[in-house]
Amino acid sequence: MSTPDGPTLLDGRALAEKIRAKYEPKLEALIESGRRPRLVALRVGEDPATEAYLRGQRRGAEKWGIEYAIETLPASSDEAAVRKALKALNKDRGVTGILLALPLPEGIGARGLQHQIDPAKDVEGVHPENLGNCFYGRYSLLPCTALACMALIESSEIDLQGKNAVVVGHSEIVGKPVALLLLAKDATVTVCHVYTDDLAARTREADVLVVAVGKPDLIRADMVKPGAVVVDVGINAVPDATRKSGTRIVGDVSFDEVAAKAAAITPVPGGVGPVTVAVLMRNTILAAEGMPPLDDPNQLPLFNR
Ligand code: NAD
């Protein structure tokens, strides 16, 4: 795993490319049979925070050869209008994958709307049927970032059975599903969050540490066990006067000092982000194929399909 020169860098761009190559034949078969996957991102208003995310998706879709479209509803839309748009996308046979871009304008609840997406087209794995399947050990469409974390961990070649896995952050899109997936691989899982007492004592126990919080430098070297596998999900813009933009992107982990102790670590950028986009494309292909739930956790993160 680690090299004499330092930790293994878990390169997300290289892994994303591997995933693309793996799914290319499935995509070609779909296209040949006249069923090219079509992914539609529905957004309400034009929140700038969503822009970069959707741009990344579009670039990913273009690279993979998947049709991608953004449907934008006016920022003044109410919940009923969003429901109606989702219903139309559910019904449209030409649309094989649907995602609802967040954040939504104030006053519109995301959860109720995510539940309106046809589970068979739910490429972000946010519908309760898909998440519920995972709870019961059946694996269908699952949240992309959580699967991306699992793919990166798998690429470190660590055997998770019986290992201590610590997840910092308990959001519905990352922390909670990652915890379930790590459990499915028989790790001993601890989930930490903003109210966790003595975070460092828990993270120091981690053979595998997944951090998804959104706070730069939350994880310092003295909080990490020597030889740990560290996955940094955080995306934070911090001031940087040397850049034209005035900012640069960092994760939640103090990279240089933690890298000196870890066996393997993801960079930010270039770690979880590109793999998340690749998993979204992979989910879109499986949705277009009509993926049935799997019962074998050893196929997690499902790249065997
Ligand atoms: P969220 O904002 O929904 O939740 C944050 C979590 O961090 C909560 O569980 C909270 O309890 C916990 N937390 C806050 N302060 C903490 C502290 N001091 N100690 C321990 N826990 C603390 O988070 P999210 O939507 O999962 O996103 C987390 C980060 O991951 C953000 O930076 C986000 O931009 C990034 N993200 C990246 C990707 C990607 O593809 N790379 C995808 C999703 C999210």
py3Dmol code that shows the C-alpha trace and the ligand (Angstrom):
import py3Dmol

protein = """\
ATOM      1  CA  MET A   1       0.000   0.000   0.000  1.00  0.00           C
ATOM      2  CA  SER A   2       2.363   2.773   1.163  1.00  0.00           C
ATOM      3  CA  THR A   3       5.625   3.214  -0.716  1.00  0.00           C
ATOM      4  CA  PRO A   4       9.059   3.799   0.816  1.00  0.00           C
ATOM      5  CA  ASP A   5       8.782   7.356  -0.485  1.00  0.00           C
ATOM      6  CA  GLY A   6       5.576   8.163   1.367  1.00  0.00           C
ATOM      7  CA  PRO A   7       1.864   7.481   1.266  1.00  0.00           C
ATOM      8  CA  THR A   8      -0.049   6.208  -1.729  1.00  0.00           C
ATOM      9  CA  LEU A   9      -1.874   9.058  -3.349  1.00  0.00           C
ATOM     10  CA  LEU A  10      -5.403   7.862  -4.086  1.00  0.00           C
ATOM     11  CA  ASP A  11      -5.676   9.563  -7.458  1.00  0.00           C
ATOM     12  CA  GLY A  12      -9.347  10.269  -8.175  1.00  0.00           C
ATOM     13  CA  ARG A  13      -8.795  11.325 -11.783  1.00  0.00           C
ATOM     14  CA  ALA A  14      -7.044   8.049 -12.607  1.00  0.00           C
ATOM     15  CA  LEU A  15      -9.725   6.013 -10.824  1.00  0.00           C
ATOM     16  CA  ALA A  16     -12.497   7.924 -12.631  1.00  0.00           C
ATOM     17  CA  GLU A  17     -10.849   6.981 -15.922  1.00  0.00           C
ATOM     18  CA  LYS A  18     -10.664   3.320 -14.874  1.00  0.00           C
ATOM     19  CA  ILE A  19     -14.372   3.360 -14.010  1.00  0.00           C
ATOM     20  CA  ARG A  20     -15.166   4.943 -17.381  1.00  0.00           C
ATOM     21  CA  ALA A  21     -13.174   2.290 -19.219  1.00  0.00           C
ATOM     22  CA  LYS A  22     -14.970  -0.439 -17.271  1.00  0.00           C
ATOM     23  CA  TYR A  23     -18.447   0.835 -18.177  1.00  0.00           C
ATOM     24  CA  GLU A  24     -17.680   1.783 -21.769  1.00  0.00           C
ATOM     25  CA  PRO A  25     -18.811  -1.578 -23.226  1.00  0.00           C
ATOM     26  CA  LYS A  26     -22.148  -1.365 -21.373  1.00  0.00           C
ATOM     27  CA  LEU A  27     -22.669   2.155 -22.680  1.00  0.00           C
ATOM     28  CA  GLU A  28     -21.792   1.096 -26.216  1.00  0.00           C
ATOM     29  CA  ALA A  29     -24.275  -1.775 -26.007  1.00  0.00           C
ATOM     30  CA  LEU A  30     -27.002   0.622 -24.853  1.00  0.00           C
ATOM     31  CA  ILE A  31     -26.217   3.070 -27.659  1.00  0.00           C
ATOM     32  CA  GLU A  32     -26.142   0.300 -30.264  1.00  0.00           C
ATOM     33  CA  SER A  33     -29.584  -0.859 -29.175  1.00  0.00           C
ATOM     34  CA  GLY A  34     -30.894   2.714 -29.508  1.00  0.00           C
ATOM     35  CA  ARG A  35     -31.050   3.348 -25.763  1.00  0.00           C
ATOM     36  CA  ARG A  36     -28.394   6.035 -25.229  1.00  0.00           C
ATOM     37  CA  PRO A  37     -28.708   7.125 -21.582  1.00  0.00           C
ATOM     38  CA  ARG A  38     -30.049  10.630 -21.077  1.00  0.00           C
ATOM     39  CA  LEU A  39     -29.491  12.382 -17.766  1.00  0.00           C
ATOM     40  CA  VAL A  40     -31.517  15.455 -16.847  1.00  0.00           C
ATOM     41  CA  ALA A  41     -30.566  17.772 -13.999  1.00  0.00           C
ATOM     42  CA  LEU A  42     -33.531  19.761 -12.759  1.00  0.00           C
ATOM     43  CA  ARG A  43     -32.684  22.968 -10.975  1.00  0.00           C
ATOM     44  CA  VAL A  44     -34.763  25.750  -9.536  1.00  0.00           C
ATOM     45  CA  GLY A  45     -33.237  29.192 -10.009  1.00  0.00           C
ATOM     46  CA  GLU A  46     -29.575  29.680 -10.784  1.00  0.00           C
ATOM     47  CA  ASP A  47     -27.701  29.348  -7.509  1.00  0.00           C
ATOM     48  CA  PRO A  48     -23.991  29.977  -8.242  1.00  0.00           C
ATOM     49  CA  ALA A  49     -22.997  27.192  -5.795  1.00  0.00           C
ATOM     50  CA  THR A  50     -24.747  24.690  -8.084  1.00  0.00           C
ATOM     51  CA  GLU A  51     -23.027  26.013 -11.215  1.00  0.00           C
ATOM     52  CA  ALA A  52     -19.617  24.408 -10.652  1.00  0.00           C
ATOM     53  CA  TYR A  53     -21.219  21.099  -9.718  1.00  0.00           C
ATOM     54  CA  LEU A  54     -23.386  21.016 -12.842  1.00  0.00           C
ATOM     55  CA  ARG A  55     -20.445  22.106 -15.014  1.00  0.00           C
ATOM     56  CA  GLY A  56     -18.471  19.123 -13.719  1.00  0.00           C
ATOM     57  CA  GLN A  57     -21.390  16.828 -14.507  1.00  0.00           C
ATOM     58  CA  ARG A  58     -21.736  18.180 -18.035  1.00  0.00           C
ATOM     59  CA  ARG A  59     -18.018  17.740 -18.685  1.00  0.00           C
ATOM     60  CA  GLY A  60     -18.231  14.183 -17.317  1.00  0.00           C
ATOM     61  CA  ALA A  61     -21.259  13.338 -19.470  1.00  0.00           C
ATOM     62  CA  GLU A  62     -19.570  14.726 -22.600  1.00  0.00           C
ATOM     63  CA  LYS A  63     -16.468  12.678 -21.919  1.00  0.00           C
ATOM     64  CA  TRP A  64     -18.477   9.508 -21.395  1.00  0.00           C
ATOM     65  CA  GLY A  65     -20.842  10.105 -24.343  1.00  0.00           C
ATOM     66  CA  ILE A  66     -23.963  10.343 -22.213  1.00  0.00           C
ATOM     67  CA  GLU A  67     -26.648  12.864 -23.133  1.00  0.00           C
ATOM     68  CA  TYR A  68     -26.972  15.524 -20.481  1.00  0.00           C
ATOM     69  CA  ALA A  69     -29.425  18.393 -20.149  1.00  0.00           C
ATOM     70  CA  ILE A  70     -30.185  20.971 -17.495  1.00  0.00           C
ATOM     71  CA  GLU A  71     -33.820  22.016 -17.051  1.00  0.00           C
ATOM     72  CA  THR A  72     -34.133  25.256 -15.142  1.00  0.00           C
ATOM     73  CA  LEU A  73     -37.337  26.340 -13.420  1.00  0.00           C
ATOM     74  CA  PRO A  74     -37.700  29.978 -12.362  1.00  0.00           C
ATOM     75  CA  ALA A  75     -36.457  30.761  -8.824  1.00  0.00           C
ATOM     76  CA  SER A  76     -40.010  31.849  -7.991  1.00  0.00           C
ATOM     77  CA  SER A  77     -41.385  28.305  -8.607  1.00  0.00           C
ATOM     78  CA  ASP A  78     -43.311  26.671  -5.781  1.00  0.00           C
ATOM     79  CA  GLU A  79     -43.069  23.058  -4.671  1.00  0.00           C
ATOM     80  CA  ALA A  80     -46.040  22.029  -6.831  1.00  0.00           C
ATOM     81  CA  ALA A  81     -44.268  23.287  -9.952  1.00  0.00           C
ATOM     82  CA  VAL A  82     -41.157  21.256  -9.126  1.00  0.00           C
ATOM     83  CA  ARG A  83     -43.281  18.174  -8.460  1.00  0.00           C
ATOM     84  CA  LYS A  84     -44.965  18.626 -11.825  1.00  0.00           C
ATOM     85  CA  ALA A  85     -41.615  18.907 -13.600  1.00  0.00           C
ATOM     86  CA  LEU A  86     -40.323  15.761 -11.870  1.00  0.00           C
ATOM     87  CA  LYS A  87     -43.478  13.899 -12.786  1.00  0.00           C
ATOM     88  CA  ALA A  88     -43.023  14.831 -16.438  1.00  0.00           C
ATOM     89  CA  LEU A  89     -39.385  13.627 -16.349  1.00  0.00           C
ATOM     90  CA  ASN A  90     -40.474  10.370 -14.682  1.00  0.00           C
ATOM     91  CA  LYS A  91     -42.954   9.797 -17.504  1.00  0.00           C
ATOM     92  CA  ASP A  92     -40.579  10.719 -20.326  1.00  0.00           C
ATOM     93  CA  ARG A  93     -39.254   7.430 -21.734  1.00  0.00           C
ATOM     94  CA  GLY A  94     -36.323   9.232 -23.347  1.00  0.00           C
ATOM     95  CA  VAL A  95     -35.036  10.316 -19.917  1.00  0.00           C
ATOM     96  CA  THR A  96     -33.195   7.505 -18.144  1.00  0.00           C
ATOM     97  CA  GLY A  97     -31.710   9.428 -15.205  1.00  0.00           C
ATOM     98  CA  ILE A  98     -32.970  12.361 -13.133  1.00  0.00           C
ATOM     99  CA  LEU A  99     -31.282  14.475 -10.503  1.00  0.00           C
ATOM    100  CA  LEU A 100     -32.578  17.416  -8.534  1.00  0.00           C
ATOM    101  CA  ALA A 101     -29.846  20.030  -8.114  1.00  0.00           C
ATOM    102  CA  LEU A 102     -29.460  21.445  -4.609  1.00  0.00           C
ATOM    103  CA  PRO A 103     -29.707  23.868  -2.941  1.00  0.00           C
ATOM    104  CA  LEU A 104     -33.328  24.738  -3.701  1.00  0.00           C
ATOM    105  CA  PRO A 105     -34.711  28.227  -3.062  1.00  0.00           C
ATOM    106  CA  GLU A 106     -35.777  28.881   0.507  1.00  0.00           C
ATOM    107  CA  GLY A 107     -39.188  27.483   1.364  1.00  0.00           C
ATOM    108  CA  ILE A 108     -38.900  24.447  -0.934  1.00  0.00           C
ATOM    109  CA  GLY A 109     -38.068  21.231   0.916  1.00  0.00           C
ATOM    110  CA  ALA A 110     -35.627  18.932  -0.895  1.00  0.00           C
ATOM    111  CA  ARG A 111     -36.593  15.683   0.785  1.00  0.00           C
ATOM    112  CA  GLY A 112     -40.241  15.514  -0.270  1.00  0.00           C
ATOM    113  CA  LEU A 113     -39.244  16.282  -3.839  1.00  0.00           C
ATOM    114  CA  GLN A 114     -36.439  13.725  -3.960  1.00  0.00           C
ATOM    115  CA  HIS A 115     -39.065  11.183  -2.982  1.00  0.00           C
ATOM    116  CA  GLN A 116     -40.976  12.075  -6.154  1.00  0.00           C
ATOM    117  CA  ILE A 117     -38.171  10.863  -8.421  1.00  0.00           C
ATOM    118  CA  ASP A 118     -38.834   7.458  -9.981  1.00  0.00           C
ATOM    119  CA  PRO A 119     -36.452   5.161  -8.003  1.00  0.00           C
ATOM    120  CA  ALA A 120     -35.432   3.490 -11.270  1.00  0.00           C
ATOM    121  CA  LYS A 121     -34.196   6.874 -12.583  1.00  0.00           C
ATOM    122  CA  ASP A 122     -32.782   8.093  -9.250  1.00  0.00           C
ATOM    123  CA  VAL A 123     -29.126   8.295 -10.309  1.00  0.00           C
ATOM    124  CA  GLU A 124     -28.063  10.149  -7.146  1.00  0.00           C
ATOM    125  CA  GLY A 125     -29.510   7.391  -4.956  1.00  0.00           C
ATOM    126  CA  VAL A 126     -31.585   9.728  -2.811  1.00  0.00           C
ATOM    127  CA  HIS A 127     -34.985   8.001  -3.025  1.00  0.00           C
ATOM    128  CA  PRO A 128     -35.986   6.143   0.184  1.00  0.00           C
ATOM    129  CA  GLU A 129     -36.455   2.920  -1.772  1.00  0.00           C
ATOM    130  CA  ASN A 130     -32.838   2.969  -2.923  1.00  0.00           C
ATOM    131  CA  LEU A 131     -31.468   4.055   0.467  1.00  0.00           C
ATOM    132  CA  GLY A 132     -33.783   1.565   2.204  1.00  0.00           C
ATOM    133  CA  ASN A 133     -32.490  -1.272   0.015  1.00  0.00           C
ATOM    134  CA  CYS A 134     -28.987  -0.446   1.229  1.00  0.00           C
ATOM    135  CA  PHE A 135     -30.139  -0.561   4.868  1.00  0.00           C
ATOM    136  CA  TYR A 136     -31.434  -4.081   4.273  1.00  0.00           C
ATOM    137  CA  GLY A 137     -28.255  -5.214   2.482  1.00  0.00           C
ATOM    138  CA  ARG A 138     -29.591  -4.920  -1.062  1.00  0.00           C
ATOM    139  CA  TYR A 139     -27.628  -2.613  -3.286  1.00  0.00           C
ATOM    140  CA  SER A 140     -29.312  -0.579  -6.011  1.00  0.00           C
ATOM    141  CA  LEU A 141     -28.684   3.044  -7.023  1.00  0.00           C
ATOM    142  CA  LEU A 142     -26.738   4.645  -4.166  1.00  0.00           C
ATOM    143  CA  PRO A 143     -25.440   8.147  -3.371  1.00  0.00           C
ATOM    144  CA  CYS A 144     -22.561   8.919  -5.730  1.00  0.00           C
ATOM    145  CA  THR A 145     -20.142  10.463  -3.233  1.00  0.00           C
ATOM    146  CA  ALA A 146     -20.572   7.600  -0.760  1.00  0.00           C
ATOM    147  CA  LEU A 147     -19.832   5.069  -3.508  1.00  0.00           C
ATOM    148  CA  ALA A 148     -16.894   7.204  -4.625  1.00  0.00           C
ATOM    149  CA  CYS A 149     -15.429   7.011  -1.099  1.00  0.00           C
ATOM    150  CA  MET A 150     -15.822   3.221  -1.151  1.00  0.00           C
ATOM    151  CA  ALA A 151     -14.165   2.980  -4.568  1.00  0.00           C
ATOM    152  CA  LEU A 152     -11.200   5.049  -3.382  1.00  0.00           C
ATOM    153  CA  ILE A 153     -10.872   2.961  -0.214  1.00  0.00           C
ATOM    154  CA  GLU A 154     -11.030  -0.185  -2.311  1.00  0.00           C
ATOM    155  CA  SER A 155      -8.284   1.193  -4.569  1.00  0.00           C
ATOM    156  CA  SER A 156      -5.999   1.427  -1.503  1.00  0.00           C
ATOM    157  CA  GLU A 157      -6.305  -2.374  -1.311  1.00  0.00           C
ATOM    158  CA  ILE A 158      -7.133  -2.380   2.418  1.00  0.00           C
ATOM    159  CA  ASP A 159      -9.255  -5.323   3.563  1.00  0.00           C
ATOM    160  CA  LEU A 160     -12.044  -3.663   5.538  1.00  0.00           C
ATOM    161  CA  GLN A 161     -13.197  -6.709   7.488  1.00  0.00           C
ATOM    162  CA  GLY A 162     -12.721  -6.051  11.208  1.00  0.00           C
ATOM    163  CA  LYS A 163     -10.942  -2.721  10.635  1.00  0.00           C
ATOM    164  CA  ASN A 164     -11.872   0.428  12.533  1.00  0.00           C
ATOM    165  CA  ALA A 165     -13.541   2.857  10.163  1.00  0.00           C
ATOM    166  CA  VAL A 166     -14.338   6.339  11.430  1.00  0.00           C
ATOM    167  CA  VAL A 167     -16.638   8.625   9.469  1.00  0.00           C
ATOM    168  CA  VAL A 168     -16.632  12.305  10.407  1.00  0.00           C
ATOM    169  CA  GLY A 169     -19.872  13.940   9.249  1.00  0.00           C
ATOM    170  CA  HIS A 170     -23.337  12.370   9.246  1.00  0.00           C
ATOM    171  CA  SER A 171     -25.091  13.949   6.272  1.00  0.00           C
ATOM    172  CA  GLU A 172     -27.632  11.991   4.267  1.00  0.00           C
ATOM    173  CA  ILE A 173     -25.618  12.220   1.061  1.00  0.00           C
ATOM    174  CA  VAL A 174     -22.212  11.260   2.418  1.00  0.00           C
ATOM    175  CA  GLY A 175     -21.662  10.350   6.077  1.00  0.00           C
ATOM    176  CA  LYS A 176     -24.678   8.089   6.703  1.00  0.00           C
ATOM    177  CA  PRO A 177     -24.518   6.093   3.447  1.00  0.00           C
ATOM    178  CA  VAL A 178     -20.722   5.692   3.734  1.00  0.00           C
ATOM    179  CA  ALA A 179     -21.217   4.308   7.251  1.00  0.00           C
ATOM    180  CA  LEU A 180     -23.743   1.753   5.918  1.00  0.00           C
ATOM    181  CA  LEU A 181     -21.446   0.724   3.077  1.00  0.00           C
ATOM    182  CA  LEU A 182     -18.468   0.329   5.421  1.00  0.00           C
ATOM    183  CA  LEU A 183     -20.657  -1.829   7.681  1.00  0.00           C
ATOM    184  CA  ALA A 184     -21.614  -3.927   4.677  1.00  0.00           C
ATOM    185  CA  LYS A 185     -17.900  -4.604   4.249  1.00  0.00           C
ATOM    186  CA  ASP A 186     -17.695  -5.745   7.903  1.00  0.00           C
ATOM    187  CA  ALA A 187     -15.708  -2.780   9.213  1.00  0.00           C
ATOM    188  CA  THR A 188     -16.314  -1.607  12.786  1.00  0.00           C
ATOM    189  CA  VAL A 189     -17.829   1.796  12.143  1.00  0.00           C
ATOM    190  CA  THR A 190     -17.895   4.919  14.301  1.00  0.00           C
ATOM    191  CA  VAL A 191     -19.793   7.966  13.060  1.00  0.00           C
ATOM    192  CA  CYS A 192     -18.739  11.364  14.448  1.00  0.00           C
ATOM    193  CA  HIS A 193     -20.427  14.718  14.015  1.00  0.00           C
ATOM    194  CA  VAL A 194     -20.561  18.229  15.353  1.00  0.00           C
ATOM    195  CA  TYR A 195     -21.643  17.056  18.844  1.00  0.00           C
ATOM    196  CA  THR A 196     -19.023  14.325  19.157  1.00  0.00           C
ATOM    197  CA  ASP A 197     -16.954  14.635  22.303  1.00  0.00           C
ATOM    198  CA  ASP A 198     -13.181  14.392  21.843  1.00  0.00           C
ATOM    199  CA  LEU A 199     -13.127  13.893  18.091  1.00  0.00           C
ATOM    200  CA  ALA A 200      -9.358  13.303  18.082  1.00  0.00           C
ATOM    201  CA  ALA A 201      -9.629  10.297  20.424  1.00  0.00           C
ATOM    202  CA  ARG A 202     -11.992   8.657  17.938  1.00  0.00           C
ATOM    203  CA  THR A 203     -10.183   9.562  14.731  1.00  0.00           C
ATOM    204  CA  ARG A 204      -6.898   8.267  16.216  1.00  0.00           C
ATOM    205  CA  GLU A 205      -8.494   4.788  16.325  1.00  0.00           C
ATOM    206  CA  ALA A 206      -9.253   4.823  12.604  1.00  0.00           C
ATOM    207  CA  ASP A 207      -7.629   2.400  10.191  1.00  0.00           C
ATOM    208  CA  VAL A 208      -9.860   4.091   7.619  1.00  0.00           C
ATOM    209  CA  LEU A 209     -10.871   7.713   8.110  1.00  0.00           C
ATOM    210  CA  VAL A 210     -13.536   9.359   5.938  1.00  0.00           C
ATOM    211  CA  VAL A 211     -14.020  13.067   6.544  1.00  0.00           C
ATOM    212  CA  ALA A 212     -17.056  14.907   5.122  1.00  0.00           C
ATOM    213  CA  VAL A 213     -17.613  18.097   7.077  1.00  0.00           C
ATOM    214  CA  GLY A 214     -16.701  21.266   5.167  1.00  0.00           C
ATOM    215  CA  LYS A 215     -14.089  22.731   7.555  1.00  0.00           C
ATOM    216  CA  PRO A 216     -10.505  23.280   6.383  1.00  0.00           C
ATOM    217  CA  ASP A 217      -7.811  21.825   8.672  1.00  0.00           C
ATOM    218  CA  LEU A 218     -10.342  20.004  10.855  1.00  0.00           C
ATOM    219  CA  ILE A 219      -8.123  16.895  10.806  1.00  0.00           C
ATOM    220  CA  ARG A 220      -4.515  17.460  11.873  1.00  0.00           C
ATOM    221  CA  ALA A 221      -1.660  14.958  11.989  1.00  0.00           C
ATOM    222  CA  ASP A 222      -2.031  14.281  15.722  1.00  0.00           C
ATOM    223  CA  MET A 223      -5.595  13.063  15.071  1.00  0.00           C
ATOM    224  CA  VAL A 224      -4.538  10.321  12.650  1.00  0.00           C
ATOM    225  CA  LYS A 225      -3.255   6.807  13.317  1.00  0.00           C
ATOM    226  CA  PRO A 226       0.031   6.012  11.552  1.00  0.00           C
ATOM    227  CA  GLY A 227      -0.697   3.934   8.455  1.00  0.00           C
ATOM    228  CA  ALA A 228      -4.348   5.005   8.134  1.00  0.00           C
ATOM    229  CA  VAL A 229      -6.223   5.267   4.838  1.00  0.00           C
ATOM    230  CA  VAL A 230      -7.645   8.800   4.681  1.00  0.00           C
ATOM    231  CA  VAL A 231     -10.463   9.932   2.392  1.00  0.00           C
ATOM    232  CA  ASP A 232     -11.088  13.673   2.371  1.00  0.00           C
ATOM    233  CA  VAL A 233     -14.513  14.608   0.994  1.00  0.00           C
ATOM    234  CA  GLY A 234     -14.489  18.273   2.054  1.00  0.00           C
ATOM    235  CA  ILE A 235     -14.492  21.089  -0.483  1.00  0.00           C
ATOM    236  CA  ASN A 236     -13.530  24.462   0.959  1.00  0.00           C
ATOM    237  CA  ALA A 237     -12.474  27.672  -0.787  1.00  0.00           C
ATOM    238  CA  VAL A 238      -9.743  29.391   1.249  1.00  0.00           C
ATOM    239  CA  PRO A 239      -8.085  32.759   0.559  1.00  0.00           C
ATOM    240  CA  ASP A 240      -4.957  32.563  -1.606  1.00  0.00           C
ATOM    241  CA  ALA A 241      -3.454  35.824  -2.777  1.00  0.00           C
ATOM    242  CA  THR A 242      -1.177  34.017  -5.260  1.00  0.00           C
ATOM    243  CA  ARG A 243      -4.191  32.935  -7.343  1.00  0.00           C
ATOM    244  CA  LYS A 244      -6.041  35.082  -9.841  1.00  0.00           C
ATOM    245  CA  SER A 245      -9.342  33.998  -8.290  1.00  0.00           C
ATOM    246  CA  GLY A 246      -8.049  34.938  -4.811  1.00  0.00           C
ATOM    247  CA  THR A 247      -8.991  31.495  -3.474  1.00  0.00           C
ATOM    248  CA  ARG A 248      -7.969  27.869  -3.747  1.00  0.00           C
ATOM    249  CA  ILE A 249      -9.815  24.656  -2.937  1.00  0.00           C
ATOM    250  CA  VAL A 250      -8.767  22.518   0.022  1.00  0.00           C
ATOM    251  CA  GLY A 251     -10.357  19.614   1.876  1.00  0.00           C
ATOM    252  CA  ASP A 252     -11.042  19.087   5.576  1.00  0.00           C
ATOM    253  CA  VAL A 253      -7.703  17.363   6.214  1.00  0.00           C
ATOM    254  CA  SER A 254      -4.365  19.203   6.628  1.00  0.00           C
ATOM    255  CA  PHE A 255      -2.946  17.395   3.642  1.00  0.00           C
ATOM    256  CA  ASP A 256       0.849  17.714   3.987  1.00  0.00           C
ATOM    257  CA  GLU A 257       1.117  16.817   7.662  1.00  0.00           C
ATOM    258  CA  VAL A 258      -1.465  13.996   7.502  1.00  0.00           C
ATOM    259  CA  ALA A 259       0.087  12.592   4.308  1.00  0.00           C
ATOM    260  CA  ALA A 260       3.340  12.210   6.240  1.00  0.00           C
ATOM    261  CA  LYS A 261       1.580   9.747   8.587  1.00  0.00           C
ATOM    262  CA  ALA A 262      -1.003   8.034   6.397  1.00  0.00           C
ATOM    263  CA  ALA A 263      -0.540   4.918   4.276  1.00  0.00           C
ATOM    264  CA  ALA A 264      -2.864   6.316   1.629  1.00  0.00           C
ATOM    265  CA  ILE A 265      -4.692   9.618   1.194  1.00  0.00           C
ATOM    266  CA  THR A 266      -6.931  11.389  -1.330  1.00  0.00           C
ATOM    267  CA  PRO A 267      -5.868  14.819  -2.589  1.00  0.00           C
ATOM    268  CA  VAL A 268      -8.277  17.767  -2.825  1.00  0.00           C
ATOM    269  CA  PRO A 269      -8.920  18.601  -5.585  1.00  0.00           C
ATOM    270  CA  GLY A 270      -8.459  15.452  -7.643  1.00  0.00           C
ATOM    271  CA  GLY A 271      -9.680  12.872  -5.132  1.00  0.00           C
ATOM    272  CA  VAL A 272     -13.336  12.246  -4.280  1.00  0.00           C
ATOM    273  CA  GLY A 273     -14.689  14.879  -6.729  1.00  0.00           C
ATOM    274  CA  PRO A 274     -13.812  13.233 -10.080  1.00  0.00           C
ATOM    275  CA  VAL A 275     -14.805   9.784  -8.781  1.00  0.00           C
ATOM    276  CA  THR A 276     -18.204  11.157  -7.717  1.00  0.00           C
ATOM    277  CA  VAL A 277     -18.841  12.342 -11.280  1.00  0.00           C
ATOM    278  CA  ALA A 278     -17.728   8.962 -12.650  1.00  0.00           C
ATOM    279  CA  VAL A 279     -20.107   7.164 -10.268  1.00  0.00           C
ATOM    280  CA  LEU A 280     -22.942   9.431 -11.408  1.00  0.00           C
ATOM    281  CA  MET A 281     -22.270   8.357 -14.998  1.00  0.00           C
ATOM    282  CA  ARG A 282     -22.008   4.726 -13.910  1.00  0.00           C
ATOM    283  CA  ASN A 283     -25.339   5.029 -12.088  1.00  0.00           C
ATOM    284  CA  THR A 284     -26.857   6.606 -15.193  1.00  0.00           C
ATOM    285  CA  ILE A 285     -25.754   3.628 -17.310  1.00  0.00           C
ATOM    286  CA  LEU A 286     -27.100   1.114 -14.776  1.00  0.00           C
ATOM    287  CA  ALA A 287     -30.398   3.010 -14.524  1.00  0.00           C
ATOM    288  CA  ALA A 288     -30.708   2.947 -18.319  1.00  0.00           C
ATOM    289  CA  GLU A 289     -30.071  -0.806 -18.213  1.00  0.00           C
ATOM    290  CA  GLY A 290     -32.692  -1.265 -15.478  1.00  0.00           C
ATOM    291  CA  MET A 291     -30.375  -2.398 -12.689  1.00  0.00           C
ATOM    292  CA  PRO A 292     -31.930  -4.839 -10.228  1.00  0.00           C
ATOM    293  CA  PRO A 293     -30.801  -4.620  -6.571  1.00  0.00           C
ATOM    294  CA  LEU A 294     -27.824  -6.825  -5.687  1.00  0.00           C
ATOM    295  CA  ASP A 295     -27.673  -8.967  -2.586  1.00  0.00           C
ATOM    296  CA  ASP A 296     -23.924  -9.466  -2.366  1.00  0.00           C
ATOM    297  CA  PRO A 297     -22.072  -6.862  -0.304  1.00  0.00           C
ATOM    298  CA  ASN A 298     -18.812  -8.245  -1.637  1.00  0.00           C
ATOM    299  CA  GLN A 299     -19.736  -6.638  -4.906  1.00  0.00           C
ATOM    300  CA  LEU A 300     -19.643  -3.260  -3.217  1.00  0.00           C
ATOM    301  CA  PRO A 301     -18.915  -0.646  -4.396  1.00  0.00           C
ATOM    302  CA  LEU A 302     -20.565  -2.495  -7.219  1.00  0.00           C
ATOM    303  CA  PHE A 303     -17.884  -1.907  -9.807  1.00  0.00           C
ATOM    304  CA  ASN A 304     -18.148  -5.587 -10.556  1.00  0.00           C
ATOM    305  CA  ARG A 305     -21.332  -4.819 -12.404  1.00  0.00           C
TER     306      ARG A 305
END
"""
ligand_1 = """\
44
NAD
P -23.308 18.702 5.644
O -22.979 20.166 5.623
O -24.659 18.236 5.299
O -22.947 18.125 7.072
C -21.745 18.435 7.719
C -21.470 17.364 8.735
O -20.302 17.727 9.459
C -22.576 17.181 9.788
O -22.725 15.808 10.038
C -22.004 17.881 11.023
O -22.503 17.329 12.239
C -20.532 17.606 10.862
N -19.679 18.575 11.542
C -19.732 19.912 11.479
N -18.753 20.454 12.248
C -18.073 19.425 12.770
C -16.977 19.341 13.674
N -16.360 20.431 14.138
N -16.535 18.123 14.027
C -17.134 16.984 13.552
N -18.192 17.015 12.708
C -18.645 18.220 12.333
O -22.171 17.954 4.810
P -22.084 17.255 3.397
O -23.156 17.736 2.483
O -21.875 15.810 3.645
O -20.709 17.891 2.868
C -19.522 17.836 3.632
C -18.373 18.384 2.818
O -18.171 17.523 1.703
C -18.599 19.776 2.233
O -17.352 20.448 2.201
C -19.064 19.491 0.833
O -18.780 20.554 -0.055
C -18.243 18.274 0.495
N -18.833 17.401 -0.530
C -18.014 16.989 -1.521
C -18.494 16.136 -2.494
C -17.560 15.675 -3.585
O -18.007 15.126 -4.571
N -16.257 15.810 -3.426
C -19.818 15.723 -2.470
C -20.627 16.122 -1.423
C -20.119 16.962 -0.446
"""
view = py3Dmol.view(width=600, height=400)
view.addModel(protein, "pdb")
view.setStyle({"model": 0}, {"cartoon": {"style": "trace"}})
view.addModel(ligand_1, "xyz")
view.setStyle({"model": 1}, {"stick": {}})
view.zoomTo()
view.show()
